[in-house]
Amino acid sequence: MVPADPHREAEQACQAELADLRRELEQFSYGVSHDLRAPLRAIDSFGSLLKRELGEDASPAAREHLERMLGASARLGELLDALLDLSRAGRRPLEPKPVDLGLLAEWAAAELHEAEPGREADWQVQPGLLVQGDETLLRQLMQRLLHNAWTFTPQGETVRVTIEGEREGDRLHVRIRDAGSGFDMRYADKLFTPFHRLHGPEEGGGHGMGLAIVKRIVDRHGGTIRAESAPGQGSTFHLELPATAPDEATEATE
C-alpha cells in the first residue's frame, strides 16, 4: 500500500477550500447585485418623477442635487451589472467550440462605433485567431478589452488598436495593442483586481471591474493574461488561450 503524501493531501485540501470560498464569493456577489436592483430602481424612478414635476420651478441647487442623485444611481446600476457579469463569468457552464477572436473583435468594434459614431478609429485585426472556448464569454472578453482601449484614448485622438497573434504549441498567443493613455507598471499587480482603478473618473476610470471580469474569463479557459504599458504610450495585453485543434481550425475557416 502506498503511504499517503501529507503535502499532496494538504495541497488538495487548500484547493478545495479555495474553490468553496470562490463559490461563496460568487453567490454573495450575485445575491447582493440582484437584491439591490429593486431599491435602486425605486430611487431612479422617484428621482426622475421629482425632476419632471419640479421642472423649471426647481432652484438651481435643487436641480444640481437631483442630477447628482440620478448620476450616482446610474453609476451604481453599472456597478451592479458588472458584479453580475463577474459572477456569471465564474458560474456559467462553459460550452467550448472553435471561436474566431478576430471576428469577435470586429463585432465589438462595430458596437463601439455605433455608440459613438463621430469618433475616428483605426482597427488592425489579424484574421484566423482561432481558439477553443466559450463564445459568449470570449465575446465579453473582447468587448471589455476593446472598450478599455476606446475609453483610455483621449477624446479628439484616433483610437488605434492592433490585434495579432500566433500559435505556440497548443496555445494561441494574442496581443491587443492600443495607443491610449497607458499606465504605470508599478501598479500592474492591481490591474486585474476588482474595484482597483489606475485612472480617476476625470481620466475615464470606471468601476474597476472590467479587467477583473476579463481575468475571470481567461482563468475559466485555463489561459493567462498580462499587460505591458507606460504612461502616455498605450498598453499591450498579452493573452494565451487554448488554440483550436488543426483539423477543427480548418473546418472553422472553410
N, C-alpha and C positions, 0 to 999 in steps of 0.2 A: 504494500500500500504506500503510495507516495505521500509524504508528510505535507501538511498544509503550509503554504508560504504566507507568513503573517504580514509581510509587506504587500503582497498581492491582495490579500483579504482587506487590508486597511485601505488600499487604493480603490478597490471596488466599493467599499462602504462609503468612502468620501464621494465617489462619483454618483452613487445612488442618492446620497443626502443632497448633493448639489442639484441633481435632477429634480428632487422633490421641492427644494427651495425655489427653483426656477418655475416649476408649475404653480406653486403657491403665489409667486410674484405675478405671473401672467394672469391667474384667476383674480387676484386683487386688482390689477390694472384694469381688467375687463369690467369687474364689478363697479369700481369707482367711476370709470368712464360712462358706463351705462346708467348708473343711478343718479349721476349729476345732470343728465340730459334734461329731465323734467323741470327742475328748478331753474336751470339755465334758460330753457325756452320761455318760462314764465317771466323771468327778468327781461329778456329781449322783447317779448310781446308787449308787456305793460310799459316798458320804456318807449317803444315805438308808438304806442297809443297815446302816451302822455305827450310826446313830442308833437304828434299830429294835432291833439286837442288844444295845446297851448298855442301852436302856430306862431304868428308874428307877435302875439301878446306876451310871449316869454321874454324875460330880460336877457341881455347878453350873457350874464353869469349863469342863468338857468339853462340856456341853450348849450353853453360850454360844458356844464355838468352832465347834461343828457348825452352829448356827443362822447364825452369821456366814458360814461357808463356803457353806452352801446358799443364803443370801441373795445372796452375791456371784455364785454360779453362775447364779442366776435373772436377776440384772441383766445379766450377760454374755450370757445367752441372748437377752434383749430387745434388747441392742445388736447382736448378730449378725443378728437378724430385721430390725432397722432398716437395717443395712448392705445386706442382701439387697434390701429394698424400695427403697432408694436406687439400687442397681444396676439393678433391674428397671425402675424409673421412667425410667432413661436408655436402656435397651436394648430394652424391649418395643416391638414394632411397633404403631403407632397404628392403630386401627380407628374413624375418625371417623364420627359419626352424630349426629342431634339428641338432646340429653341434657337432662333437666329437673333442674337443680341443686337446686331446691326439694324434689323428690321424694327425691333422694339425701340431702339434709339431714334429712328426716323419717326415713329409714331409719337414718341414723347416730344420730339422737336416740333412736330406739327401742332400738338396741343399747346405748347408754349407760344407759338406764333399766333394761334387762334385767340389766346387770352390777351395777347399784347401785339396786335398786328403791325403797329407802327415801328416796331423795333427791328433793327438790322441784325442779322446773324449769319455766320458762315460755319456750316456743319460739314466736316470731312469724316465720312463713315466708311470704313473698310468693309467690303462685302464678305460673306462667308464666315462670320464669327459664330460658329455653331457650338452650343454647349448642351449638356444633358441636365435638364432641370424642370422646375415647375414654372410654366409660362406666366401664370398670374403673379407669382411673387417676383419673378425676374423682371416683369414689366414694371412693377412698382419700384424695383431697384433702379432701373434705368431712369424712370421718371424722377426719382429723388436726386440722383446724381446730376442729371441734366438741369433740373430746377436749381440745384446748388450753383452750377456754373452760370446760369442765367441771372440769378439773384445777385451774385457777387461780382458781376461785371458792371462797372459804373454806368449809370444812365448816360446816354449820349454816345457811348462807345459800342462798336460792333461786338456782339457775342461771338467768340471764336472757340470752337470745340473740335478736337480731333479724337476719333475713336479708332484704335487699331489694335492688332494682336497677332499672336502666333501660337501654334500648338507646341507644347513641351511635354513629350511623353503622352500620358493620358489626361493632361490638363491643358486648358486654354488660358494663356496669359493675355489679359486685355488691359490696355492703357487708355484712360479717358483724361485728355489734357485740355485745360481751358486757359484763357488769358485774363482771368479775373483778378481780384484784389489779393488773393493768396493769404497765407497766414504764417505766423512764426512757428517754426518746427519745435521750439522749446515746449510748446503746448500740444504737440501732436498726440500725446498719450490720452488727452481728454477728448479728442476729436469724435470718437465713436461712443462716448458715454452719454446716456440720457440726461437731458437738461443742461448740459455744458455748452456754452456758446463762446466761440472765439471772436465773434463780432457783436457789437452792440446794435440795438434797433435802428440807430441812425445809419448804420452800415449795411442794413439788410438782414441782420440777425433775426432769427425767428424763435421758435420754442425750444430749439436744441434737441429735437427728436429725430430729424430726418436721417442723419447719418447713423444714428443708433438703430433705426429700422433697417437701413442698408446692411449694417454689420450683422444683425439678426438673420436676415435673409441669406447672406453669404455663409454664415455658420451652419444654417439648416442644410445647405448644399455641400457641406464639408469643404468649403473653399476658404480663401484668405483674402484680406483686403488691407492695403496700406496706402499712405499718401505721402507725396513729396511736394514741398511748396516753399515759397519765400514771399515776404510782404511785397506787394506790387508786381509780382512776377508770375501770377497764376498758380495753378495746382495741377498735379497729375495723380490720379487714383489708379493703383495697380490692383487688378482683380485676377485671382486664379480660381477657376471653376472646372468641374469635370467636363472634359471635351466629349463631344458626340463620337461614338464609335465610327470608324471609317466607313463601314457599309451603311450605317444609318445616315451619316453625313451625305453620302452620295444620293441616297433616296430623298433626303430633305431638299437638295438643290435641283432635283430633276423636275 
